[in-house]
Amino acid sequence: MVRVTVAPWPSTGTDSRCQHCDSHVTDRFARVFGDDRDRAHRCPECDSYRRLTRGSAAGKDVDIPDPETSPGRHGGEADV
C-alpha cells in the first residue's frame, strides 16, 4: 500500500510577485516568508537574506540596514 500526503496549501497557480520590486517569487517563498495573506513585500532580488528572515518579506520593519539605502550592503561595493 502506498500512502500519499497532500499538502494543506496547494499551489495557487498564480504568478507571485514581490510587492517592492515586482520580481517573481515562488508561492512557497511567499507562504513561508510573506505576510499572513501570502504576499512577499521584499524578496532576495531587492533585500538581504538576513533581513528577509527577520520579517522584511512580511512587510515588517527590521533593525538591519536596508541594502537600498545603505551602500555596500547585499554583497555590493559602496560607491565612493
N, C-alpha and C positions, 0 to 999 in steps of 0.2 A: 504494500500500500504506500502510495506517495502522498505526502501532505504538502499543501501549498498554502503559504501565508500571503494574504492580501494586505498590502499596506493600507492603513486607515486614511491616507491622504493621497488619492490618485493624482497624477499629473493633470493640471488644468488644461494642458494643451495650448495655453496662451503663450505669447511671446513676452516673457517677463522682462522689464526694463528697469534700469536704475533711475530713480526719481531725480537724481542730481545731474548725471551726465548722459543719460539715455542709452548707456551701453547695455547689451544683452546680459542678463543674469539667469542662471538656471532656476527652475521652480524650487529645487532643493535649497539653493543658496538663499532665496527669498524666504522660504519657510523657516530655515534654521537661524539666519542672522537678521531677517527683516522684522517689521513690526507685527502687531497682533492681527493684521489683515494680509500678512504675507507679501508686503511691499518692501523692497530694498530702497532705502533712502540714499545709501552710498554703496559702492562696490569696489572690488580690487583695482579697477581701472582708475578710480578717482580718489581712493583713500588707502591708507596703510592697513595691513592685516591686524596690527596691534590695536588700531582704533576701531576697526570693524568688529573684532571680537569683544570689545568693551561697550558696544552699543551704538556706534555711529551708523551702522547699517539699518538700525531700527529707528533712526531719527533722534537719538538721544545725544545730548551734549556730553563730550568726554574731555578730560583734563589734558590729554595728549595733544600736542600741537598738530594742527591741520596741515597736511602736505601742500595744500594750495596756497596757504598764507604764510608758511614758514619755509624759507629757502633751504635747500639741502636735505629735505626730508624725502621719504619714499624712494630712496636709492639714487636720487639725482644730486648733482653738484650745485652749490649755491652760485648764483650769478654775482660776479664781483663788479 
